[in-house]
Structures are given as C-alpha cells and as structure tokens.
Amino acid sequence: MMRRWALLALGVTLLAALPLVGDELIIQYGIDLLLLATLAQSWNILGGFAGYPSFGNSAFYGLGTYGTAIAMAQFHLPFSVGLALGVVLAVACAILIGVPILRLRGQYFAIATLGLAATLAALISNVDIAGRNIGLILPLTHNETMFYEDALALLVACTLTVWWISRSRFGMGLIAIREDEDAAQVMGVNTTFYKVLALALSAFFTAIAGGIHAYWITFIDPASAFDPTLNVRMVIMAVFGGPGTVFGPLVGSFLLTAVYEVLAASLSTAAALLFGLVIVLAVIFMPRGLWNLALGLRRVGWRYFMQNIQQHKL
C-alpha cells in the first residue's frame, strides 16, 4: 500500500511539474486529459461501485458548463461564483431526478438516463439567458497554467474521494447494492439514500469539470455542453481501466486518451475505427478492466484470458 501511494505521489508531482517543462500544446493536451480522467472517475462512483450504468453524466457536465457561463457572460461574476452556481444546479438536478429514476435498474436505468442530456439541451436551447442555440461567449484569458492546475487539483480531489469511498461504510453499502440490492436492503442498507448520494457526488465533480472546460474554451453551446458522446467516453475509460477500483479509471483514461491521440495524428479518419477495435478486444479479453487484468495475470498467468472467455461465454 505504501509503495502504491508513493507512486501516486510521484505521478502527481510529475504532472504538477509539466507546465514548467512543456510547451503550450502539451499543457492543452494535459488539461483535456485531466478533465477526461475526472469524468471517468466521477462516473466510477455510481457506475463502478454501485453498479448503476449511468448515461446521464453529460447532463451534469452541461449544467456545470452553463452555470459557469451564465454567471460569467451574463452577470459578469467571478469564475469561482460561476463554478459554484454550476455545481449547485448539477447537484440539485441529481437529487431531484435521482429519487425517482434510481428506482429503475439495469438497462431500464441506462435508457432513462440516456435521454436526460438531450432533454436538458432542448430546454437550454429555448432559454434566452442561456443564449438559446447561439451559445455564450465567456471572458477570454490566456492563463493555460491556471486551468491545468485547476484540472489537476480536481482530479486529485476526486480520486481521494473515491479512495475514501472504497474504505468507508458508504462504499461497502454501494458495493452491496451492486452485488445484490435486495439483499442489501434486507440487511439494513438505505439503498435509496446511498444511490442518490452517489449520484450527487458524481454530479458534483462532473459539474466542476464542465465549468473549468467552459472557461478554458471560452465558448459553449447546447450541442457541445450536453454532448452524449462525452458520456460514452467516460464510461469506456472507466470500464477499460477497471470499474469499482480507485486507480482503474485513471489508468484507462490516460492510456485510451494517449492511444486515440496517436491514432488521430497518424491515421486521421481511421482513428475512431481502430480505437473502437481496441475497446472491443479489451472487453472480450479483460471485461473487468486493466486493474483486474494485473491481478489476474499475477494469480493465474495467461490463463486469465481464457477464463474470461469461458466465464462470459464469448
């Protein structure tokens, strides 16, 4: 455990030092990478630990984006105030919709959350203060280092929260819900409270990531703020790395983002196709993610892959 945390501290230190040695393009790539990792880690709270595959986190991202943008562009308020407004909107939405929607399970829950971002995008498109379909332009700033540091601090805070969840009674309750929700309820776990709290925590970090991204790119519109493909990316990264683990989503985010950038730079339009192929092969041979793969190879060696194929009837 000490070795793992020492490696984590070293990694954070190296990431923090990147603006000192990298050029502007590298810093921009780093901001995007850190925000995507935060989104994957945020999804992991509900999707990984509680086993509820949410496809609505992009809605919280959009609310965080628009909360920040409206405060800064329309009312000329500081970035911190806009960020707080976006978080309040996202968390309030998570609590309000969480109580009824979290009564659904499995594919029904996934389908219900899938339309959430589209619904909010349609609503925002008809609100004058949100710029309707035209969007909003935020104040321009050229402080790339500030955005990088904010993104890194957010990822560290989100990861520490997930680590606390993994060691807490709350986390044990989420895992019990994932394994057998009815049995967990019989054993005294307040499943509704646990699930809504997990959704609210996920919305909290997702909204902050949206607010940072909005101020960084300085322009938002409904299509980009509530982009459903963003939710697909965070799910893929979390599942690829290892859902329900502390460091799995980080590993998945860093590796898949790097692979995609390399493919996009060398193969252009074929990047998405090869990226999808990598994901399909990963799901077949290591359906529980890279983190479980590392443990499986240590325990049974290369038979791990055959066991997965047989166990999941692939």
For each residue, the residues with C-beta under 8 A, 3 or more apart:
1: 4 5
2: 5 6
3: 6 7
4: 1 7 8 247
5: 1 2 8 9
6: 2 3 9 10
7: 3 4 10 11
8: 4 5 11 12 247
9: 5 6 12 13
10: 6 7 13 14
11: 7 8 14 15
12: 8 9 15 16 152 156
13: 9 10 16 17
14: 10 11 17 18
15: 11 12 18 30 34 152
16: 12 13 149 152
17: 13 14 20 21
18: 14 15 21 22 26 27 30 148
19: 22 27 30 144 145 148 149
20: 17
21: 17 18
22: 18 19 26 27 30
23: 26 27
24: 27 28 144
25: 28 29
26: 18 22 23 29 30
27: 18 19 22 23 24 30 31 144 145 148
28: 24 25 31 32 144
29: 25 26 32 33 261
30: 15 18 19 22 26 27 33 34 148 151
31: 27 28 34 35 144 147 148 151 216
32: 28 29 35 36 257
33: 29 30 36 37 253 254 257
34: 15 30 31 37 38 148 151 152 154 155
35: 31 32 38 39 151 154 209 212 213
36: 32 33 39 40 233 234 237 253 257
37: 33 34 40 41 155 237 249 250 253 254 257
38: 34 35 41 42 151 154 155 158 205 206 208 209
39: 35 36 42 43 57 61 206 209 230 233 234 237
40: 36 37 43 44 234 235 237 238 241 249 250 252 253
41: 37 38 44 45 155 158 159 162 205 238 249 250 253
42: 38 39 45 57 158 201 202 203 204 205 206 209 234
43: 39 40 46 47 48 54 57 202 206 231 234 235 238 249
44: 40 41 47 48 49 162 238 243 244 245 248 249
45: 41 42 48 49 50 161 162 165 174 198 201 202
46: 43 49 50 52 54 195 198 199 202
47: 43 44 50 51 52 53 54 235 238 243
48: 43 44 45 51 238 243 244 245 248 249
49: 44 45 46 165 166 171 174 175 178 198 244
50: 45 46 47 174 175 177 178 194 195 198
51: 47 48 177 178 179 244
52: 46 47 102 105 109 195 198
53: 47 109 110 235
54: 43 46 47 57 109 110 113 199 202 231
55: 58 110 113 114 228 231 232 235
56: 59 60 97 112 113 114 116 117 231
57: 39 42 43 54 60 61 202 203 206 231 234
58: 55 61 62 117 226 227 228 230 231
59: 56 62 63 93 113 116 117 119 120 226
60: 56 57 63 64 90 93 94 202 203 206 207 210
61: 39 57 58 64 65 206 207 209 210 225 226 230 231
62: 58 59 65 66 117 120 121 124 210 222 225 226
63: 59 60 66 67 86 89 90 93 120 203 207 210
64: 60 61 67 68 83 86 87 89 90 206 207 208 209 210 211 214
65: 61 62 68 69 86 210 211 213 214 220 225
66: 62 63 69 70 86 89 124 130 136 214 220 225
67: 63 64 70 71 82 83 85 86 87 88 89 90 207 211
68: 64 65 71 72 79 82 83 85 86 138 210 211 214 215
69: 65 66 72 73 82 130 136 138 214 220
70: 66 67 73 74 75 82 85 129 130 136
71: 67 68 74 75 77 81 82 85 86
72: 68 69 75 76 77 78 79 82 138 139 215
73: 69 70 76 131 136 137 138 139
74: 70 71 129 136
75: 70 71 72
76: 72 73
77: 71 72 81 82
78: 72 81 82
79: 68 72 82 83 211 215
80: 83 84
81: 71 77 78 84 85
82: 67 68 69 70 71 72 77 78 79 85 86 211 215
83: 64 67 68 79 80 86 87 208 211 212
84: 80 81 87 88
85: 67 68 70 71 81 82 88 89
86: 63 64 65 66 67 68 71 82 83 89 90 207 208 210 211
87: 64 67 83 84 90 91 204 207 208 211
88: 67 84 85 91 92
89: 63 64 66 67 85 86 92 93 207
90: 60 63 64 67 86 87 93 94 203 204 206 207 210
91: 87 88 94 95 200 203 204 207
92: 88 89 95 96
93: 59 60 63 89 90 96 97 120 203
94: 60 90 91 97 98 196 199 200 202 203
95: 91 92 98 99 196 199 200
96: 92 93 99
97: 56 93 94 100 101 116
98: 94 95 101 102 195 196 199 200
99: 95 96 102 103 192 196
100: 97 103
101: 97 98 104 109 112 113
102: 52 98 99 109 192 195 196 199
103: 99 100 192
104: 101 108 109 112
105: 52 108 109 181
106: 109 110
107: 110 111
108: 104 105 111 112
109: 52 53 54 101 102 104 105 106 112 113
110: 53 54 55 106 107 113 114
111: 107 108 114 115
112: 56 101 104 108 109 115 116
113: 54 55 56 59 101 109 110 116
114: 55 56 110 111 117 118 228
115: 111 112 118 119
116: 56 59 97 112 113 119 120
117: 56 58 59 62 114 120 121 226 227 228 231
118: 114 115 121 122 226 228
119: 59 115 116 122 123
120: 59 62 63 93 116 117 123 124 226
121: 62 117 118 124 125 222 223 225 226
122: 118 119 125 126 222
123: 119 120 126 127
124: 62 66 120 121 127 130 222 225 226
125: 121 122 132 133 222
126: 122 123 132
127: 123 124 130 132
128: 131 132
129: 70 74
130: 66 69 70 124 127 136 222
131: 73 128 134 135 136 221
132: 125 126 127 128
133: 125 221 222
134: 131 221
135: 131 219 220 221 222
136: 66 69 70 73 74 130 131 219 220 221
137: 73 218 219
138: 68 69 72 73 214 215 218 219 220
139: 72 73 218
140: 218
141: 146 215 218
142:
143: 146 147
144: 19 24 27 28 31 147 148
145: 19 27 148 149
146: 141 143 149 150
147: 31 143 144 150 151 212 215 216
148: 18 19 27 30 31 34 144 145 151 152
149: 16 19 145 146 152 153
150: 146 147 153 154 212
151: 30 31 34 35 38 147 148 154 155 209 212
152: 12 15 16 34 148 149 155 156
153: 149 150 156 157
154: 34 35 38 150 151 157 158 205 208 209 212
155: 34 37 38 41 151 152 158 159 250
156: 12 152 153 159 160
157: 153 154 160 161 205
158: 38 41 42 154 155 161 162 205
159: 41 155 156 162 163 246 247 250
160: 156 157 163 164
161: 45 157 158 164 165 201 205
162: 41 44 45 158 159 165 166 246
163: 159 160 166 167 246
164: 160 161 167 168 171
165: 45 49 161 162 168 170 171 174
166: 49 162 163 171 245 246
167: 163 164 171
168: 164 165 171 172
169: 172 173
170: 165 173 174 194 197
171: 49 164 165 166 167 168 174 175
172: 168 169 175 176
173: 169 170 176 177 184 189 190 191 194
174: 45 49 50 165 170 171 177 178 194 195 198
175: 49 50 171 172 178 179 244
176: 172 173 179 180 181 183 184 187 189
177: 50 51 173 174 181 184 189 191 194 195
178: 49 50 51 174 175 181 244
179: 51 175 176 183 184
180: 176 183 184
181: 105 176 177 178 184 185 191
182: 185 186
183: 176 179 180 186 187
184: 173 176 177 179 180 181 187 189 191
185: 181 182 188 189 191
186: 182 183
187: 176 183 184
188: 185
189: 173 176 177 184 185 194
190: 173 193 194
191: 173 177 181 184 185 194 195
192: 99 102 103 195 196
193: 190 196 197
194: 50 170 173 174 177 189 190 191 197 198
195: 46 50 52 98 102 174 177 191 192 198 199
196: 94 95 98 99 102 192 193 199 200
197: 170 193 194 200 201
198: 45 46 49 50 52 174 194 195 201 202
199: 46 54 94 95 98 102 195 196 202 203
200: 91 94 95 98 196 197 203 204
201: 42 45 161 197 198 204 205
202: 42 43 45 46 54 57 60 94 198 199 205 206
203: 42 57 60 63 90 91 93 94 199 200 206 207
204: 42 87 90 91 200 201 207 208
205: 38 41 42 154 157 158 161 201 202 208 209
206: 38 39 42 43 57 60 61 64 90 202 203 209 210
207: 60 61 63 64 67 86 87 89 90 91 203 204 210 211
208: 38 64 83 86 87 154 204 205 211 212
209: 35 38 39 42 61 64 151 154 205 206 212 213
210: 60 61 62 63 64 65 68 86 90 206 207 213 214 225
211: 64 65 67 68 79 82 83 86 87 207 208 214 215
212: 35 83 147 150 151 154 208 209 215 216
213: 35 65 209 210 216 217
214: 64 65 66 68 69 138 210 211 217 218 220 225
215: 68 72 79 82 138 141 147 211 212 218
216: 31 147 212 213
217: 213 214 220
218: 137 138 139 140 141 214 215
219: 135 136 137 138
220: 65 66 69 135 136 138 214 217 224 225
221: 131 133 134 135 136 224 225
222: 62 121 122 124 125 130 133 135 225 226
223: 121 226 227
224: 220 221 227
225: 61 62 65 66 121 124 210 214 220 221 222
226: 58 59 61 62 117 118 120 121 124 222 223
227: 58 117 223 224 230 231
228: 55 58 114 117 118 231 232
229: 232 233
230: 39 58 61 227 233 234
231: 43 54 55 56 57 58 61 117 227 228 234 235
232: 55 228 229 235 236
233: 36 39 229 230 236 237
234: 36 39 40 42 43 57 230 231 237 238
235: 40 43 47 53 55 231 232 238 239
236: 232 233 239 240 252 256 279
237: 36 37 39 40 233 234 240 241 249 252 253 256 257
238: 40 41 43 44 47 48 234 235 241 243 248 249 252 253
239: 235 236 243 252 283 289
240: 236 237 252 255 256 279 282 289 290
241: 40 237 238 245 247 248 249 250 251 252 253 255 289 290 291
242: 245 247 248 249 251 252 288 289 290 291 292
243: 44 47 48 238 239 248 249 288 289
244: 44 48 49 51 175 178 248
245: 44 48 166 241 242 248 249 289 291 292
246: 159 162 163 166
247: 4 8 159 241 242 250 251 291
248: 44 48 238 241 242 243 244 245 251 252 289 290 291 292
249: 37 40 41 43 44 48 237 238 241 242 243 245 252 253
250: 37 40 41 155 159 241 247 253 254
251: 241 242 247 248 254 255 290 291
252: 40 236 237 238 239 240 241 242 248 249 255 256 289 290
253: 33 36 37 40 41 237 238 241 249 250 256 257
254: 33 37 250 251 257 258
255: 240 241 251 252 258 259 290
256: 236 237 240 252 253 259 260 275 278 279
257: 32 33 36 37 237 253 254 260 261
258: 254 255 261 262
259: 255 256 262 263 275 278
260: 256 257 263 264 271 275
261: 29 257 258 264 265
262: 258 259 265 266
263: 259 260 266 267 270 271 274 275
264: 260 261 267 268 271
265: 261 262
266: 262 263
267: 263 264 270 271 274
268: 264 271
269: 272
270: 263 267 273 274
271: 260 263 264 267 268 274 275
272: 269 275 276
273: 270 276 277
274: 263 267 270 271 277 278
275: 256 259 260 263 271 272 278 279
276: 272 273 279 280
277: 273 274 280 281
278: 256 259 274 275 281 282
279: 236 240 256 275 276 282 283
280: 276 277 283 284
281: 277 278 284 285
282: 240 278 279 285 286
283: 239 279 280 286 287
284: 280 281 287 308 309 314
285: 281 282 305 308 309
286: 282 283 289 290 292 293 296 304 305 308
287: 283 284 308 312
288: 242 243 291 292 293 308
289: 239 240 241 242 243 245 248 252 286 292 293
290: 240 241 242 248 251 252 255 286 293 294
291: 241 242 245 247 248 251 288 294 295
292: 242 245 248 286 288 289 295 296
293: 286 288 289 290 296 297 304
294: 290 291 297 298
295: 291 292 298 299
296: 286 292 293 299 300 304 307
297: 293 294 300 301 302 304
298: 294 295
299: 295 296 304
300: 296 297 303 304 307
301: 297 304
302: 297 305 306
303: 300 306 307
304: 286 293 296 297 299 300 301 307 308
305: 285 286 302 308 309
306: 302 303 309 310
307: 296 300 303 304 310 311
308: 284 285 286 287 288 304 305 311 312 314
309: 284 285 305 306 312 314
310: 306 307 313
311: 307 308
312: 287 308 309
313: 310
314: 284 308 309
